[in-house]
């Protein structure tokens, strides 16, 4: 089997991304981040998902994005927006973490080069999402160019491929695909503002998108809400 680094948050999308990578015949090397996020309970979910897929290695990298904040996920001075009308607004919400996917992909790229992986998987989505600029196809295309310009592996002609199997799927399509591949969504976590005991709020963008996806897919939502 070939090896692939998969970015794993512990959420619905990243778990499905793991399933796609496994379906494509890769041995999985999962990478998660403790970056100062207020919803750090997602790391427990990432560990569950990594165990579920029996990954070859799971690294949890600690970085401090609270050092500069700029997001309600990394600053206590900002509130996570609740009950937003996601479909009617084109605004980028304050849950956007500045440069997060660029930072995460850069770490994944470094590990991939050391581990001899030509392939990286990330569960970005440009259909049912909150409008983050680093989830768009043009961003992934641009980063792919950087990856192959800025690495020894790329300069030597051994190019990296960044796989985004979810990028053009609706949340319902993601869930249906995951179910077909055997994903257990009860072990995942998506909420940006969970309760102290880890239950999902049901009101943040991520919860709303997740729940609406299950409804549209005709699949029971296994999430435990407050």
C-alpha positions, 0 to 999 in steps of 0.5 A: 500500500502507498502512504498518505497523510490525512488531516484529521480534525475529528469532524464529519468531513475529515472522517469521511476523507479518511474513508476516501483515502482508505478506499483509494488504497492508501495506508493512513498517516493521520495528523491533528492539531491542538492549536488553542481551539475552544472546541478541543473536545474534537481531539478526542474524536480525532483519536476515536476516528484514527483508531476506527480506521486503524491508522499507521500513525497519528500525530497530534501537533501542538501549536498556539494560534491563540498567540494572535487570535483573530477568530472566535475559535482561538480568542475568548474575546469573540463569541461563536455566532449562533443561529446564523442564516447561513444561506442568506449571508455571504459574510465570512464568519468569525469562526474563520481561523486566519491561514489555518488550512495553510498552516495545517497543510504546511505541517502535513507537507513536512511530514509527508516529505519525511515519511515518503508520502506523495499524497495528502488528503484534506476534507475541504468543501466548497458547497455546504460550508461557512464561506472560508476562503481556504476551502476553495478549489483555487486555493488548493490548486495554488497550494499544490503549486507551492508544495511542489516548488518549495520542497526537495521532493518536488524539485526532484520531480516527485510531485505531491498530490493534494486530494480533496474528495469532498470539495464539490459534494453537498453535506448530504452527499458526503454523509451518504458516501461515508455511510456507503464506506462504513463511516461511524459518524457517532464517533465524530464531533463538529460543534464549535461551542460544545458544552462542558460535557462535550455535547454539541450546541446545535446552533453554530454554523458547523452544527447546523450544516451537519444536522441539515446534511443528515436530514437531507441525506435521510439518515438519522443524526447520531449527534448528542445535542444540548 
